[in-house]
Amino acid sequence: MTGDSTDGVDLELDGRGLVCPQPVIELARHLADVPVGGVLAIVATDPAARVDVAAWCRMTGQEFLGEDPAADGAPRYRVRRVT
């Protein structure tokens, strides 16, 4: 887990190698670790994460900010904590 304020992410989780539903479970476990309005990101190599993270955001009322590449090129999914 790292934080890098230069890209607006308050907390980044490493979910490489985790399979569905673990990346979403990790997001849920760490949501309270960022303040309301803060951004939580997870780097996840499981292809299902692309759909799962967005669906989790809709179901929980969080804001899905999209996908961008992590430093190693792995997909990174960003979520703004709303509640």
C-alpha atoms as a printed R data frame, in Angstrom:
   type eleno elety resid chain resno       x       y       z
1  ATOM     1    CA   MET     A     1   0.000   0.000   0.000
2  ATOM     2    CA   THR     A     2   1.319   3.384  -0.943
3  ATOM     3    CA   GLY     A     3   0.072   6.906  -1.229
4  ATOM     4    CA   ASP     A     4   1.172   9.270  -3.990
5  ATOM     5    CA   SER     A     5  -0.317  12.722  -3.788
6  ATOM     6    CA   THR     A     6   1.235  13.658  -7.153
7  ATOM     7    CA   ASP     A     7  -1.470  11.726  -8.989
8  ATOM     8    CA   GLY     A     8  -4.282  12.452  -6.552
9  ATOM     9    CA   VAL     A     9  -4.384   8.965  -5.032
10 ATOM    10    CA   ASP     A    10  -4.484   8.906  -1.237
11 ATOM    11    CA   LEU     A    11  -4.005   5.146  -0.903
12 ATOM    12    CA   GLU     A    12  -2.969   2.564  -3.483
13 ATOM    13    CA   LEU     A    13  -3.520  -1.138  -2.867
14 ATOM    14    CA   ASP     A    14  -1.595  -3.919  -4.567
15 ATOM    15    CA   GLY     A    15  -4.092  -6.498  -5.780
16 ATOM    16    CA   ARG     A    16  -1.818  -8.139  -8.348
17 ATOM    17    CA   GLY     A    17  -2.497 -11.856  -8.429
18 ATOM    18    CA   LEU     A    18  -5.772 -11.626  -6.504
19 ATOM    19    CA   VAL     A    19  -8.786 -13.157  -8.223
20 ATOM    20    CA   CYS     A    20 -12.459 -12.238  -8.083
21 ATOM    21    CA   PRO     A    21 -13.826 -11.151  -5.659
22 ATOM    22    CA   GLN     A    22 -10.649 -10.372  -3.658
23 ATOM    23    CA   PRO     A    23  -9.793  -6.994  -5.311
24 ATOM    24    CA   VAL     A    24 -13.247  -5.640  -4.405
25 ATOM    25    CA   ILE     A    25 -13.011  -7.104  -0.905
26 ATOM    26    CA   GLU     A    26  -9.694  -5.277  -0.453
27 ATOM    27    CA   LEU     A    27 -11.291  -2.012  -1.606
28 ATOM    28    CA   ALA     A    28 -14.104  -2.473   0.902
29 ATOM    29    CA   ARG     A    29 -11.655  -3.295   3.714
30 ATOM    30    CA   HIS     A    30  -9.608  -0.150   3.093
31 ATOM    31    CA   LEU     A    31 -12.305   2.365   2.146
32 ATOM    32    CA   ALA     A    32 -12.319   3.836   5.656
33 ATOM    33    CA   ASP     A    33  -8.541   4.349   5.411
34 ATOM    34    CA   VAL     A    34  -9.111   7.374   3.183
35 ATOM    35    CA   PRO     A    35 -11.201  10.431   4.089
36 ATOM    36    CA   VAL     A    36 -14.518  11.207   2.418
37 ATOM    37    CA   GLY     A    37 -13.515  12.844  -0.861
38 ATOM    38    CA   GLY     A    38 -10.247  10.908  -0.914
39 ATOM    39    CA   VAL     A    39  -9.142   8.560  -3.661
40 ATOM    40    CA   LEU     A    40  -8.386   4.889  -3.202
41 ATOM    41    CA   ALA     A    41  -6.812   2.871  -6.012
42 ATOM    42    CA   ILE     A    42  -6.185  -0.814  -6.509
43 ATOM    43    CA   VAL     A    43  -3.774  -2.326  -8.988
44 ATOM    44    CA   ALA     A    44  -5.387  -5.577 -10.084
45 ATOM    45    CA   THR     A    45  -4.348  -8.067 -12.755
46 ATOM    46    CA   ASP     A    46  -7.583 -10.086 -12.683
47 ATOM    47    CA   PRO     A    47  -9.534  -9.147 -15.852
48 ATOM    48    CA   ALA     A    48 -12.806  -9.324 -13.883
49 ATOM    49    CA   ALA     A    49 -11.679  -6.354 -11.768
50 ATOM    50    CA   ARG     A    50 -12.451  -4.014 -14.684
51 ATOM    51    CA   VAL     A    51 -16.167  -4.796 -14.311
52 ATOM    52    CA   ASP     A    52 -16.220  -5.664 -10.603
53 ATOM    53    CA   VAL     A    53 -14.763  -2.387  -9.300
54 ATOM    54    CA   ALA     A    54 -17.210  -0.261 -11.292
55 ATOM    55    CA   ALA     A    55 -20.137  -2.455 -10.167
56 ATOM    56    CA   TRP     A    56 -18.994  -2.274  -6.525
57 ATOM    57    CA   CYS     A    57 -18.923   1.523  -6.779
58 ATOM    58    CA   ARG     A    58 -22.483   1.617  -8.119
59 ATOM    59    CA   MET     A    59 -23.710  -0.732  -5.390
60 ATOM    60    CA   THR     A    60 -21.996   1.131  -2.546
61 ATOM    61    CA   GLY     A    61 -22.483   4.718  -3.721
62 ATOM    62    CA   GLN     A    62 -18.784   5.405  -4.317
63 ATOM    63    CA   GLU     A    63 -17.507   7.228  -7.421
64 ATOM    64    CA   PHE     A    64 -15.627   5.146  -9.982
65 ATOM    65    CA   LEU     A    65 -12.960   7.407 -11.462
66 ATOM    66    CA   GLY     A    66 -11.748   4.974 -14.094
67 ATOM    67    CA   GLU     A    67  -8.739   2.942 -15.008
68 ATOM    68    CA   ASP     A    68  -5.170   3.990 -15.675
69 ATOM    69    CA   PRO     A    69  -1.892   2.068 -15.811
70 ATOM    70    CA   ALA     A    70   0.261   1.524 -12.736
71 ATOM    71    CA   ALA     A    71   3.999   2.139 -13.053
72 ATOM    72    CA   ASP     A    72   4.514  -1.434 -14.283
73 ATOM    73    CA   GLY     A    73   1.647  -1.193 -16.789
74 ATOM    74    CA   ALA     A    74  -0.814  -3.277 -14.749
75 ATOM    75    CA   PRO     A    75  -4.370  -1.903 -14.654
76 ATOM    76    CA   ARG     A    76  -5.127   0.443 -11.764
77 ATOM    77    CA   TYR     A    77  -8.695   1.306 -10.800
78 ATOM    78    CA   ARG     A    78  -9.433   4.563  -8.949
79 ATOM    79    CA   VAL     A    79 -12.359   5.166  -6.589
80 ATOM    80    CA   ARG     A    80 -13.377   8.377  -4.819
81 ATOM    81    CA   ARG     A    81 -14.850   7.796  -1.370
82 ATOM    82    CA   VAL     A    82 -18.257   9.473  -1.270
83 ATOM    83    CA   THR     A    83 -19.647   8.091   1.997
